[in-house]
Amino acid sequence: MMIRLGMTRGQALLLVLVMALVYIGVISLFATGEAKAEQALSYHEVTVQRGDTIWHLASRYHEKAGMSVSELADAIMEHNELSGALIYPGKNLRIPVES
């Protein structure tokens, strides 16, 4: 028993093909964007001083990174594998900045 969906085999095949092409296009856009973002960044090494916070460092370097303060604060935590925003004097941190 065959259920009809109101389209021919050719139309169904065309629909599947278009959906596959859209999926591939979206995936490639995200992959290309991530690769460019990673390529465009280098790192500035900073030794945490007394009174420094992640937010303070992000405020200082966000223009060089081409990000908002919030985005850079998240990136600093991610690139330095920090589970929280607590940092101590003497710790070396990598600050992602544009090349």
Phi and psi in degrees as GROMACS dihedral restraints (atoms count N, CA, C in turn):
[ dihedral_restraints ]
;  ai    aj    ak    al  type     phi  dphi    fc
    3     4     5     6     1  -109.7    20    10
    4     5     6     7     1   134.7    20    10
    6     7     8     9     1   -98.7    20    10
    7     8     9    10     1   130.2    20    10
    9    10    11    12     1   -95.6    20    10
   10    11    12    13     1   133.5    20    10
   12    13    14    15     1  -104.7    20    10
   13    14    15    16     1     6.4    20    10
   15    16    17    18     1    86.5    20    10
   16    17    18    19     1    16.8    20    10
   18    19    20    21     1  -139.8    20    10
   19    20    21    22     1   154.5    20    10
   21    22    23    24     1   -80.5    20    10
   22    23    24    25     1   169.3    20    10
   24    25    26    27     1   -59.5    20    10
   25    26    27    28     1   -40.6    20    10
   27    28    29    30     1   -62.6    20    10
   28    29    30    31     1   -42.4    20    10
   30    31    32    33     1   -65.6    20    10
   31    32    33    34     1   -40.9    20    10
   33    34    35    36     1   -63.9    20    10
   34    35    36    37     1   -42.6    20    10
   36    37    38    39     1   -63.3    20    10
   37    38    39    40     1   -42.9    20    10
   39    40    41    42     1   -62.7    20    10
   40    41    42    43     1   -42.0    20    10
   42    43    44    45     1   -61.4    20    10
   43    44    45    46     1   -45.4    20    10
   45    46    47    48     1   -63.4    20    10
   46    47    48    49     1   -41.6    20    10
   48    49    50    51     1   -63.1    20    10
   49    50    51    52     1   -45.1    20    10
   51    52    53    54     1   -63.5    20    10
   52    53    54    55     1   -43.3    20    10
   54    55    56    57     1   -62.7    20    10
   55    56    57    58     1   -39.8    20    10
   57    58    59    60     1   -65.1    20    10
   58    59    60    61     1   -42.3    20    10
   60    61    62    63     1   -64.9    20    10
   61    62    63    64     1   -40.6    20    10
   63    64    65    66     1   -63.7    20    10
   64    65    66    67     1   -44.6    20    10
   66    67    68    69     1   -59.3    20    10
   67    68    69    70     1   -47.5    20    10
   69    70    71    72     1   -62.5    20    10
   70    71    72    73     1   -40.9    20    10
   72    73    74    75     1   -63.8    20    10
   73    74    75    76     1   -43.3    20    10
   75    76    77    78     1   -65.5    20    10
   76    77    78    79     1   -44.4    20    10
   78    79    80    81     1   -61.4    20    10
   79    80    81    82     1   -43.6    20    10
   81    82    83    84     1   -67.9    20    10
   82    83    84    85     1   -32.9    20    10
   84    85    86    87     1   -64.6    20    10
   85    86    87    88     1   -44.6    20    10
   87    88    89    90     1   -66.2    20    10
   88    89    90    91     1   -42.1    20    10
   90    91    92    93     1   -64.8    20    10
   91    92    93    94     1   -41.6    20    10
   93    94    95    96     1   -66.3    20    10
   94    95    96    97     1   -42.6    20    10
   96    97    98    99     1   -62.4    20    10
   97    98    99   100     1   -42.4    20    10
   99   100   101   102     1   -66.4    20    10
  100   101   102   103     1   -41.0    20    10
  102   103   104   105     1   -64.5    20    10
  103   104   105   106     1   -41.8    20    10
  105   106   107   108     1   -65.8    20    10
  106   107   108   109     1   -40.3    20    10
  108   109   110   111     1   -63.4    20    10
  109   110   111   112     1   -41.2    20    10
  111   112   113   114     1   -70.0    20    10
  112   113   114   115     1   -37.8    20    10
  114   115   116   117     1   -67.2    20    10
  115   116   117   118     1   -35.8    20    10
  117   118   119   120     1   -77.6    20    10
  118   119   120   121     1    -8.7    20    10
  120   121   122   123     1  -100.1    20    10
  121   122   123   124     1   140.4    20    10
  123   124   125   126     1  -124.1    20    10
  124   125   126   127     1  -175.3    20    10
  126   127   128   129     1  -127.1    20    10
  127   128   129   130     1   141.9    20    10
  129   130   131   132     1  -108.0    20    10
  130   131   132   133     1   122.9    20    10
  132   133   134   135     1   -82.5    20    10
  133   134   135   136     1   131.0    20    10
  135   136   137   138     1  -130.9    20    10
  136   137   138   139     1   135.7    20    10
  138   139   140   141     1   -98.1    20    10
  139   140   141   142     1   122.7    20    10
  141   142   143   144     1   -62.0    20    10
  142   143   144   145     1   130.8    20    10
  144   145   146   147     1  -103.8    20    10
  145   146   147   148     1   161.5    20    10
  147   148   149   150     1   -56.9    20    10
  148   149   150   151     1   130.5    20    10
  150   151   152   153     1    93.1    20    10
  151   152   153   154     1   -12.1    20    10
  153   154   155   156     1   -68.8    20    10
  154   155   156   157     1   145.9    20    10
  156   157   158   159     1  -132.3    20    10
  157   158   159   160     1   164.4    20    10
  159   160   161   162     1   -57.6    20    10
  160   161   162   163     1   -44.5    20    10
  162   163   164   165     1   -63.2    20    10
  163   164   165   166     1   -41.2    20    10
  165   166   167   168     1   -61.6    20    10
  166   167   168   169     1   -46.4    20    10
  168   169   170   171     1   -64.4    20    10
  169   170   171   172     1   -41.1    20    10
  171   172   173   174     1   -64.4    20    10
  172   173   174   175     1   -37.7    20    10
  174   175   176   177     1   -64.3    20    10
  175   176   177   178     1   -36.1    20    10
  177   178   179   180     1   -72.2    20    10
  178   179   180   181     1   -36.9    20    10
  180   181   182   183     1  -110.7    20    10
  181   182   183   184     1     2.1    20    10
  183   184   185   186     1   -63.0    20    10
  184   185   186   187     1   -32.3    20    10
  186   187   188   189     1   -70.2    20    10
  187   188   189   190     1   -39.0    20    10
  189   190   191   192     1   -66.8    20    10
  190   191   192   193     1   -27.5    20    10
  192   193   194   195     1   -86.5    20    10
  193   194   195   196     1   -16.1    20    10
  195   196   197   198     1    70.0    20    10
  196   197   198   199     1    32.5    20    10
  198   199   200   201     1  -132.3    20    10
  199   200   201   202     1   165.8    20    10
  201   202   203   204     1   -74.2    20    10
  202   203   204   205     1   164.9    20    10
  204   205   206   207     1   -59.5    20    10
  205   206   207   208     1   -43.1    20    10
  207   208   209   210     1   -63.2    20    10
  208   209   210   211     1   -44.6    20    10
  210   211   212   213     1   -62.5    20    10
  211   212   213   214     1   -42.1    20    10
  213   214   215   216     1   -69.1    20    10
  214   215   216   217     1   -38.0    20    10
  216   217   218   219     1   -58.8    20    10
  217   218   219   220     1   -44.0    20    10
  219   220   221   222     1   -63.4    20    10
  220   221   222   223     1   -42.1    20    10
  222   223   224   225     1   -65.6    20    10
  223   224   225   226     1   -39.2    20    10
  225   226   227   228     1   -60.8    20    10
  226   227   228   229     1   -46.2    20    10
  228   229   230   231     1   -63.1    20    10
  229   230   231   232     1   -41.6    20    10
  231   232   233   234     1   -67.1    20    10
  232   233   234   235     1   -48.2    20    10
  234   235   236   237     1   -70.1    20    10
  235   236   237   238     1   -20.8    20    10
  237   238   239   240     1  -105.7    20    10
  238   239   240   241     1     8.4    20    10
  240   241   242   243     1    51.9    20    10
  241   242   243   244     1    47.1    20    10
  243   244   245   246     1   -92.4    20    10
  244   245   246   247     1   133.5    20    10
  246   247   248   249     1   -87.2    20    10
  247   248   249   250     1   -16.1    20    10
  249   250   251   252     1  -146.0    20    10
  250   251   252   253     1   178.7    20    10
  252   253   254   255     1   -89.7    20    10
  253   254   255   256     1     3.6    20    10
  255   256   257   258     1   -80.3    20    10
  256   257   258   259     1   123.3    20    10
  258   259   260   261     1  -129.3    20    10
  259   260   261   262     1   157.4    20    10
  261   262   263   264     1  -122.7    20    10
  262   263   264   265     1   148.2    20    10
  264   265   266   267     1   -56.0    20    10
  265   266   267   268     1   139.8    20    10
  267   268   269   270     1    96.4    20    10
  268   269   270   271     1   -17.9    20    10
  270   271   272   273     1   -72.6    20    10
  271   272   273   274     1   135.9    20    10
  273   274   275   276     1   -91.1    20    10
  274   275   276   277     1   130.5    20    10
  276   277   278   279     1  -122.9    20    10
  277   278   279   280     1   147.1    20    10
  279   280   281   282     1   -98.7    20    10
  280   281   282   283     1   123.6    20    10
  282   283   284   285     1  -104.0    20    10
  283   284   285   286     1   116.6    20    10
  285   286   287   288     1   -70.8    20    10
  286   287   288   289     1   129.3    20    10
  288   289   290   291     1  -134.3    20    10
  289   290   291   292     1   159.8    20    10
  291   292   293   294     1   -70.2    20    10
  292   293   294   295     1   144.0    20    10
